[in-house]
Amino acid sequence: MNSDDTKRALAECKQLTQEYKSMQLYMHGVHQDFLQLNNLSKLEAVSGGSAEALTKMEGDLEYYK
């Protein structure tokens, strides 16, 4: 790879990294807005499968107490 190709590749990687970080911030904001609009706590916003797993784990913990 020559130096021009390397510079273009690095510039593209930098741009993609910035776009990824922007998307992360955007998704975090959307998540926070969703929680506030629906008056949900973080636990209530867990997906159904995860909530089921948490419930099972809580039941297992109670069983072994």
matplotlib code that plots the C-alpha trace (Angstrom):
import matplotlib.pyplot as plt

x = [0.0, 1.4, 1.3, -1.7, -3.7, -2.6, -3.6, -7.1, -7.5, -6.6, -8.9, -11.8, -11.1, -11.2, -14.4, -16.1, -14.9, -16.4, -19.7, -19.8, -19.2, -22.0, -24.4, -23.5, -24.4, -27.6, -28.7, -28.0, -30.1, -32.9, -32.8, -32.9, -35.8, -37.7, -37.2, -38.4, -41.4, -42.6, -41.7, -39.6, -36.8, -33.8, -34.9, -38.4, -36.8, -35.0, -36.1, -38.5, -35.9, -33.6, -36.4, -37.3, -33.7, -33.5, -36.8, -35.5, -32.2, -34.1, -36.2, -33.0, -31.5, -34.6, -34.5, -30.9, -31.3]
y = [0.0, 3.4, 6.4, 8.0, 4.8, 4.6, 8.2, 7.6, 4.4, 6.1, 9.0, 6.6, 4.7, 8.0, 9.0, 5.6, 5.8, 9.3, 8.1, 5.1, 7.3, 9.7, 6.8, 5.5, 8.9, 9.1, 5.6, 6.4, 9.5, 7.6, 5.0, 7.7, 9.5, 6.2, 5.5, 9.0, 9.1, 5.7, 6.3, 3.1, 2.2, 0.5, -2.9, -2.5, -1.7, -5.0, -7.1, -9.9, -12.7, -11.0, -10.2, -13.9, -14.9, -12.4, -13.8, -17.3, -16.3, -14.5, -17.7, -19.8, -17.5, -17.7, -21.5, -21.7, -19.2]
z = [0.0, -0.9, 1.4, -0.3, 0.1, 3.7, 4.4, 2.8, 4.8, 8.1, 7.3, 6.5, 9.8, 11.7, 10.1, 10.8, 14.4, 14.8, 13.3, 15.6, 18.7, 17.5, 17.0, 20.5, 22.0, 19.9, 21.0, 24.7, 24.4, 22.7, 25.5, 28.2, 26.5, 26.2, 30.0, 30.9, 28.6, 29.8, 33.5, 33.5, 35.8, 34.1, 35.4, 33.9, 30.5, 30.3, 27.4, 28.1, 27.8, 30.1, 32.6, 32.5, 33.2, 36.1, 37.6, 37.4, 38.9, 41.8, 42.3, 42.4, 45.0, 47.2, 46.9, 48.1, 51.0]

ax = plt.figure().add_subplot(projection="3d")
ax.plot(x, y, z, "-o")
ax.set_aspect("equal")
plt.show()
